[in-house]
Amino acid sequence: MASAAQILPQELASAGIEWRRDDALVPYREALEAMEARNDAIVAGEAKEQIWLLEHPPVYTAGTSADPAELTDPRFDVVEVGRGGRYTYHGPGQRVGYLMLDLGKRGKDVRCFVHAIEGWVIDTLADFGIEAWRAEGRVGIWCEDIDGREAKIGAIGVRVRRWVTMHGLSVNLDPDLSHFGGIIPCGIDEFGVTSLARLGKDVSADQWDEALMKRADGFLGTLEAARIRACKT
């Protein structure tokens, strides 16, 4: 994969969605600005929906429910964002997926959208031998850590503006897990954070992206099912 961003054609049922992959680190504020511009363009009918896979330099982000007490060591830049949720960390080795999709034509069901993202990540992790699950009352993706305790391996945080989504998902491939120590991730301090590398899985960004794209039809199929249900009500 080239060092510059790539816009990739896909032979999926997702044929009207533009896929973008970056292998160079993208500063968080730059990505946020690009997301907001893309959101505006999709709403205006001037651009296709987009799924963007990338990584950031180390940064803490504060969602709309963030509690300042949960920012225990602001060692990195802290960015306030409009997505739901609390504090999260992004950094090298964590693959992020930003989803700029038009829910106006995909069911207008935000709960279904979040559920579909979770299922997409869980199915992709299974392709690498990781059994992961949802947890009642806790948004995100969870699995058994090397010490036998439950730990978070992926985060979900979305914003919907004029029925077009922003933000999305992140999965820990091989980040520096000590960087999570500056926050209480997602406001949950009784559980740890893990990664595929910590679980003994050596997965590159390219391998993760390819697996996620192969699973995209199932994700989009869940949204299509929500749209059909909405049309029948």
Secondary structure as GFF3:
##gff-version 3
##sequence-region A 1 233
A	DSSP	beta_strand	6	8	.	.	.	ID=ss1
A	DSSP	beta_strand	17	21	.	.	.	ID=ss2
A	DSSP	alpha_helix	28	43	.	.	.	ID=ss3
A	DSSP	beta_strand	49	54	.	.	.	ID=ss4
A	DSSP	beta_strand	59	62	.	.	.	ID=ss5
A	DSSP	three_ten_helix	68	70	.	.	.	ID=ss6
A	DSSP	beta_strand	77	80	.	.	.	ID=ss7
A	DSSP	beta_strand	87	90	.	.	.	ID=ss8
A	DSSP	beta_strand	94	100	.	.	.	ID=ss9
A	DSSP	three_ten_helix	103	105	.	.	.	ID=ss10
A	DSSP	alpha_helix	110	126	.	.	.	ID=ss11
A	DSSP	beta_strand	132	135	.	.	.	ID=ss12
A	DSSP	beta_strand	138	144	.	.	.	ID=ss13
A	DSSP	beta_strand	150	161	.	.	.	ID=ss14
A	DSSP	beta_strand	164	172	.	.	.	ID=ss15
A	DSSP	three_ten_helix	177	182	.	.	.	ID=ss16
A	DSSP	three_ten_helix	185	187	.	.	.	ID=ss17
A	DSSP	beta_strand	192	193	.	.	.	ID=ss18
A	DSSP	alpha_helix	205	214	.	.	.	ID=ss19
A	DSSP	alpha_helix	216	232	.	.	.	ID=ss20
###
